[in-house]
């Protein structure tokens, strides 16, 4: 394991240069750059396997970014560069990525609390273990706590309902009328798949701008990259406007009704038993409800002043006001691509540079103690072997 064996004064805490929390695409991307720097770091993953957010998605999920735009730094995504990878291909790629770069990942390592000691170093509580780290990267991404509206509690207890995170394939959903609540990319894709075997109603809370998957024989991400629209930052005028709305890639309300026979309804506002009511006053009896209503962040385990006055995470491109604490993989962390697997490398490299700046600032002090400098050098050499 790529970590330092030194301990705190009580002999119970392992010490690291950097602790990375989360073993998904964000954690792996920052791990690549930390490995290049020769840092003593560990990626702590709560699940038994890396990339649990991908494993929790439905079986047929296919990315809307081609393989050429779906790679992490240092390793191309295998296969047809203009084709679209499936969920299982992404998982296999991430596993191969971790193996290729020998990234130090500790599975089954849920960080239950993160705080700071009087010396300014971070303390990570993992059950009976305590990890001490000079710097921390929270790379848990946007898919943390599935959000289901409270009105779901008004539905009959015997009515099948699940969040999108619990959906795997159409055969798991009872026959009859299925309500898919949520008009984002997830809702549209699941409704499209279910339409082949079920009567599907799609409830759209807010209209999103549809973009075709291909324009003039080129994938839309080719155009977004060439026109540098993906490089527009959240601080720019256009970026601020785009960050407040989602975009449908390769789906459209018109196609859903004309091609797939899906009935569109406005926002869901009430429910009772097996009957649901919509914003336009219409109602419908359903046999199943699938909540494609997204996720919410949960930072209650971080006992540090990271939230702003509006209760939102305060940061600038992942750099928080808490010195040496960073976030990675957030939607619109810096650009539209910040949370996309193929574009996260830019933010990862930026944060890695901030981490390196602090590491370099420590070196003069280490140089004054030859024994410590030699031990650090030997540890770095061992890590890279």
C-alpha positions as semicolon CSV with decimal commas, in nm:
position;residue;x (nm);y (nm);z (nm)
1;X;0,000;0,000;0,000
2;X;0,129;0,343;-0,098
3;X;0,124;0,495;0,250
4;X;0,347;0,611;0,529
5;X;0,392;0,376;0,823
6;X;0,456;0,660;1,069
7;X;0,206;0,703;1,352
8;X;0,072;0,975;1,577
9;X;0,194;1,017;1,933
10;X;-0,050;0,758;2,069
11;X;0,069;0,504;1,813
12;X;-0,282;0,442;1,677
13;X;-0,310;0,663;1,370
14;X;-0,160;0,605;1,028
15;X;-0,020;0,920;0,867
16;X;-0,058;1,011;0,498
17;X;0,039;1,304;0,283
18;X;-0,303;1,289;0,117
19;X;-0,622;1,097;0,193
20;X;-0,863;1,056;-0,098
21;X;-1,221;0,973;-0,003
22;X;-1,404;0,789;-0,280
23;X;-1,292;0,523;-0,527
24;X;-1,488;0,631;-0,834
25;X;-1,367;0,814;-1,142
26;X;-1,277;1,127;-0,943
27;X;-1,071;0,936;-0,687
28;X;-0,888;0,742;-0,958
29;X;-0,814;1,055;-1,160
30;X;-0,658;1,240;-0,866
31;X;-0,478;0,919;-0,772
32;X;-0,307;0,920;-1,112
33;X;-0,160;1,264;-1,049
34;X;-0,071;1,193;-0,686
35;X;0,116;0,883;-0,799
36;X;0,314;1,100;-1,042
37;X;0,408;1,330;-0,752
38;X;0,526;1,041;-0,536
39;X;0,282;1,130;-0,258
40;X;0,200;0,895;0,029
41;X;-0,171;0,854;-0,026
42;X;-0,457;0,609;-0,001
43;X;-0,795;0,607;-0,175
44;X;-1,062;0,506;0,077
45;X;-1,368;0,341;-0,078
46;X;-1,680;0,267;0,129
47;X;-1,789;-0,030;-0,085
48;X;-1,626;-0,367;-0,137
49;X;-1,540;-0,272;-0,496
50;X;-1,440;0,053;-0,662
51;X;-1,685;0,271;-0,858
52;X;-2,002;0,170;-0,666
53;X;-2,203;0,451;-0,826
54;X;-2,157;0,286;-1,165
55;X;-2,242;-0,060;-1,029
56;X;-2,567;0,076;-0,888
57;X;-2,692;0,197;-1,228
58;X;-2,930;0,001;-1,451
59;X;-2,799;-0,285;-1,665
60;X;-2,843;-0,128;-2,009
61;X;-2,705;0,218;-1,926
62;X;-2,498;0,357;-2,211
63;X;-2,292;0,673;-2,188
64;X;-2,380;0,966;-2,411
65;X;-2,010;1,050;-2,443
66;X;-1,817;0,847;-2,706
67;X;-1,519;0,640;-2,596
68;X;-1,275;0,904;-2,721
69;X;-1,427;1,141;-2,462
70;X;-1,467;0,885;-2,183
71;X;-1,110;0,820;-2,072
72;X;-0,926;0,919;-1,757
73;X;-0,572;1,063;-1,780
74;X;-0,303;0,830;-1,906
75;X;-0,516;0,544;-2,041
76;X;-0,735;0,552;-2,356
77;X;-1,078;0,391;-2,338
78;X;-1,060;0,068;-2,544
79;X;-1,285;0,000;-2,843
80;X;-1,432;0,208;-3,124
81;X;-1,353;0,570;-3,032
82;X;-1,679;0,687;-3,190
83;X;-1,890;0,422;-3,014
84;X;-2,064;0,460;-2,678
85;X;-1,950;0,249;-2,381
86;X;-2,193;0,056;-2,167
87;X;-2,207;0,056;-1,789
88;X;-2,017;-0,272;-1,769
89;X;-1,747;-0,142;-2,003
90;X;-1,700;0,161;-1,780
91;X;-1,665;-0,056;-1,469
92;X;-1,413;-0,282;-1,644
93;X;-1,219;0,022;-1,763
94;X;-1,203;0,173;-1,413
95;X;-1,085;-0,159;-1,268
96;X;-0,816;-0,182;-1,534
97;X;-0,720;0,180;-1,468
98;X;-0,661;0,115;-1,098
99;X;-0,454;-0,195;-1,179
100;X;-0,251;-0,026;-1,454
101;X;-0,135;0,256;-1,228
102;X;-0,127;0,042;-0,913
103;X;-0,341;0,287;-0,723
104;X;-0,361;0,221;-0,346
105;X;-0,731;0,160;-0,286
106;X;-0,869;0,040;0,045
107;X;-1,221;-0,109;-0,002
108;X;-1,473;-0,144;0,279
109;X;-1,335;0,176;0,429
110;X;-1,623;0,406;0,513
111;X;-1,502;0,743;0,642
112;X;-1,750;0,809;0,921
113;X;-1,614;1,146;1,026
114;X;-1,366;1,403;0,902
115;X;-1,236;1,678;1,126
116;X;-0,915;1,859;1,218
117;X;-0,685;1,836;1,515
118;X;-0,525;2,125;1,699
119;X;-0,216;2,082;1,481
120;X;-0,420;2,153;1,167
121;X;-0,389;1,802;1,030
122;X;-0,701;1,615;0,926
123;X;-0,842;1,319;1,115
124;X;-1,044;1,053;0,938
125;X;-1,243;0,815;1,153
126;X;-1,294;0,472;0,995
127;X;-1,453;0,259;1,263
128;X;-1,182;0,173;1,514
129;X;-0,911;0,324;1,294
130;X;-0,795;0,684;1,274
131;X;-0,610;0,821;0,972
132;X;-0,409;1,142;0,995
133;X;-0,359;1,332;0,669
134;X;-0,192;1,660;0,578
135;X;-0,436;1,710;0,289
136;X;-0,772;1,559;0,194
137;X;-0,959;1,523;-0,135
138;X;-1,329;1,444;-0,105
139;X;-1,403;1,261;-0,430
140;X;-1,744;1,116;-0,346
141;X;-1,904;1,274;-0,654
142;X;-2,264;1,384;-0,709
143;X;-2,438;1,047;-0,659
144;X;-2,455;1,030;-0,279
145;X;-2,805;1,012;-0,130
146;X;-3,095;0,913;-0,362
147;X;-3,372;1,171;-0,340
148;X;-3,736;1,059;-0,330
149;X;-4,014;1,318;-0,272
150;X;-4,216;1,295;0,048
151;X;-4,536;1,237;-0,145
152;X;-4,408;0,885;-0,219
153;X;-4,522;0,802;0,134
154;X;-4,883;0,862;0,025
155;X;-4,869;0,573;-0,220
156;X;-5,004;0,230;-0,123
157;X;-4,758;0,013;0,062
158;X;-4,814;-0,269;-0,188
159;X;-4,743;-0,047;-0,491
160;X;-4,405;-0,115;-0,652
161;X;-4,182;0,190;-0,634
162;X;-3,808;0,239;-0,647
163;X;-3,554;0,510;-0,704
164;X;-3,356;0,485;-1,027
165;X;-3,064;0,355;-0,823
166;X;-3,268;0,042;-0,751
167;X;-3,376;-0,016;-1,112
168;X;-3,190;-0,281;-1,312
169;X;-3,407;-0,406;-1,603
170;X;-3,768;-0,396;-1,730
171;X;-3,838;-0,751;-1,615
172;X;-3,809;-0,640;-1,253
173;X;-4,097;-0,393;-1,292
174;X;-4,458;-0,523;-1,259
175;X;-4,675;-0,530;-1,569
176;X;-4,915;-0,245;-1,627
177;X;-4,878;0,132;-1,621
178;X;-4,544;0,263;-1,500
179;X;-4,491;0,622;-1,394
180;X;-4,138;0,747;-1,438
181;X;-4,106;1,067;-1,235
182;X;-3,823;1,290;-1,349
183;X;-3,748;1,443;-1,688
184;X;-3,369;1,434;-1,692
185;X;-3,145;1,206;-1,896
186;X;-3,201;0,920;-1,651
187;X;-3,579;0,950;-1,663
188;X;-3,588;0,966;-2,042
189;X;-3,352;0,671;-2,090
190;X;-3,537;0,445;-1,845
191;X;-3,878;0,545;-1,985
192;X;-3,752;0,464;-2,334
193;X;-3,635;0,118;-2,227
194;X;-3,955;0,038;-2,035
195;X;-4,176;0,146;-2,327
196;X;-4,097;-0,175;-2,514
197;X;-4,277;-0,386;-2,252
198;X;-4,489;-0,149;-2,042
199;X;-4,731;0,138;-2,075
200;X;-4,515;0,429;-1,963
201;X;-4,603;0,776;-1,839
202;X;-4,317;1,023;-1,796
203;X;-4,367;1,311;-1,554
204;X;-4,147;1,611;-1,640
205;X;-4,105;1,869;-1,367
206;X;-3,902;2,122;-1,565
207;X;-3,831;2,147;-1,935
208;X;-3,473;2,077;-2,038
209;X;-3,312;2,172;-2,365
210;X;-3,276;1,866;-2,589
211;X;-2,959;1,819;-2,793
212;X;-2,929;1,554;-3,066
213;X;-2,663;1,291;-3,011
214;X;-2,516;1,360;-3,355
215;X;-2,505;1,674;-3,570
216;X;-2,386;1,655;-3,932
217;X;-2,247;1,305;-3,869
218;X;-2,044;1,425;-3,571
219;X;-2,117;1,350;-3,208
220;X;-2,246;1,651;-3,016
221;X;-1,942;1,632;-2,784
222;X;-1,715;1,676;-3,086
223;X;-1,891;2,005;-3,155
224;X;-1,896;2,108;-2,787
225;X;-1,521;2,042;-2,766
226;X;-1,430;2,210;-3,095
227;X;-1,636;2,520;-3,017
228;X;-1,489;2,521;-2,664
229;X;-1,836;2,541;-2,511
230;X;-1,730;2,268;-2,267
231;X;-1,452;2,500;-2,151
232;X;-1,688;2,775;-2,043
233;X;-1,645;2,811;-1,669
234;X;-1,919;2,847;-1,412
235;X;-1,788;3,198;-1,346
236;X;-1,849;3,311;-1,704
237;X;-2,175;3,469;-1,811
238;X;-2,270;3,172;-2,032
239;X;-2,149;2,922;-1,774
240;X;-2,368;3,075;-1,503
241;X;-2,668;3,046;-1,733
242;X;-2,597;2,689;-1,841
243;X;-2,523;2,568;-1,486
244;X;-2,881;2,636;-1,377
245;X;-3,031;2,400;-1,634
246;X;-2,973;2,044;-1,743
247;X;-2,948;1,930;-2,104
248;X;-3,105;1,622;-2,260
249;X;-2,851;1,440;-2,475
250;X;-2,997;1,224;-2,751
251;X;-3,355;1,242;-2,619
252;X;-3,651;1,469;-2,681
253;X;-4,013;1,489;-2,563
254;X;-4,137;1,465;-2,922
255;X;-3,946;1,143;-2,990
256;X;-4,071;0,992;-2,666
257;X;-4,433;1,028;-2,771
258;X;-4,406;0,969;-3,146
259;X;-4,142;0,695;-3,155
260;X;-4,182;0,520;-2,821
261;X;-4,545;0,586;-2,732
262;X;-4,463;0,731;-2,392
263;X;-4,730;0,960;-2,248
264;X;-4,590;1,287;-2,116
265;X;-4,728;1,457;-1,807
266;X;-4,626;1,770;-1,616
267;X;-4,491;1,777;-1,261
268;X;-4,627;1,524;-1,013
269;X;-4,792;1,712;-0,725
270;X;-4,987;1,460;-0,519
271;X;-5,061;1,092;-0,467
272;X;-5,304;0,870;-0,278
273;X;-5,312;0,491;-0,283
274;X;-5,239;0,391;-0,640
275;X;-5,350;0,719;-0,796
276;X;-5,125;1,014;-0,876
277;X;-5,214;1,371;-0,966
278;X;-5,024;1,611;-1,190
279;X;-4,977;1,986;-1,203
280;X;-5,236;2,026;-1,481
281;X;-5,506;1,869;-1,261
282;X;-5,515;1,534;-1,441
283;X;-5,476;1,210;-1,248
284;X;-5,384;0,850;-1,324
285;X;-5,387;0,508;-1,162
286;X;-5,049;0,337;-1,180
287;X;-4,904;-0,007;-1,116
288;X;-4,547;0,106;-1,047
289;X;-4,352;0,424;-0,986
290;X;-3,987;0,478;-1,069
291;X;-3,831;0,787;-0,916
292;X;-3,571;0,940;-1,149
293;X;-3,548;1,237;-0,917
294;X;-3,174;1,261;-0,870
295;X;-2,955;1,275;-0,564
296;X;-2,871;1,507;-0,278
297;X;-2,534;1,576;-0,122
298;X;-2,467;1,460;0,232
299;X;-2,171;1,620;0,406
300;X;-2,298;1,574;0,761
301;X;-1,995;1,353;0,832
302;X;-1,758;1,644;0,766
303;X;-1,722;1,838;1,090
304;X;-1,561;2,142;0,931
305;X;-1,694;2,481;0,811
306;X;-1,746;2,388;0,445
307;X;-2,100;2,524;0,388
308;X;-2,178;2,881;0,290
309;X;-2,459;3,094;0,433
310;X;-2,706;2,929;0,193
311;X;-2,611;2,583;0,313
312;X;-2,427;2,503;-0,009
313;X;-2,075;2,369;-0,035
314;X;-1,841;2,667;-0,051
315;X;-1,550;2,624;-0,290
316;X;-1,377;2,767;-0,593
317;X;-1,293;2,496;-0,843
318;X;-1,289;2,243;-0,560
319;X;-1,068;2,448;-0,329
320;X;-1,247;2,520;-0,001
321;X;-1,187;2,783;0,265
322;X;-1,059;2,504;0,488
323;X;-0,690;2,503;0,407
324;X;-0,577;2,184;0,227
325;X;-0,928;2,041;0,192
326;X;-1,046;1,986;-0,165
327;X;-1,347;1,845;-0,351
328;X;-1,345;1,674;-0,688
329;X;-1,610;1,545;-0,929
330;X;-1,887;1,795;-0,852
331;X;-2,134;1,902;-1,124
332;X;-2,015;2,234;-1,264
333;X;-1,721;2,235;-1,025
334;X;-1,551;2,446;-1,291
335;X;-1,709;2,359;-1,629
336;X;-1,988;2,145;-1,775
337;X;-1,741;1,859;-1,799
338;X;-1,637;1,860;-1,433
339;X;-1,850;1,559;-1,340
340;X;-1,807;1,370;-1,669
341;X;-1,564;1,080;-1,674
342;X;-1,373;1,203;-1,980
343;X;-1,333;1,562;-1,869
344;X;-1,268;1,530;-1,495
345;X;-0,892;1,521;-1,557
346;X;-0,869;1,899;-1,587
347;X;-1,000;1,960;-1,235
348;X;-0,800;1,665;-1,102
349;X;-0,477;1,808;-1,242
350;X;-0,561;2,153;-1,104
351;X;-0,616;2,017;-0,751
352;X;-0,307;1,798;-0,777
353;X;-0,104;2,111;-0,850
354;X;-0,245;2,275;-0,535
355;X;-0,150;1,966;-0,337
356;X;0,200;1,970;-0,486
357;X;0,246;2,335;-0,388
358;X;0,191;2,247;-0,024
359;X;0,413;1,940;-0,047
360;X;0,693;2,155;-0,190
361;X;0,650;2,412;0,086
362;X;0,732;2,141;0,341
363;X;1,054;2,030;0,177
364;X;1,290;2,298;0,312
365;X;1,204;2,194;0,668
366;X;1,261;1,829;0,580
367;X;1,594;1,911;0,418
368;X;1,725;2,027;0,756
369;X;1,688;1,678;0,902
370;X;1,888;1,435;0,685
371;X;1,742;1,126;0,848
372;X;1,385;1,232;0,772
373;X;1,473;1,342;0,419
374;X;1,641;1,007;0,351
375;X;1,343;0,813;0,487
376;X;1,104;1,017;0,274
377;X;1,313;0,958;-0,035
378;X;1,334;0,584;0,029
379;X;0,960;0,564;0,089
380;X;0,892;0,748;-0,239
381;X;1,128;0,516;-0,424
382;X;0,956;0,210;-0,279
383;X;0,614;0,345;-0,374
384;X;0,709;0,385;-0,737
385;X;0,875;0,044;-0,774
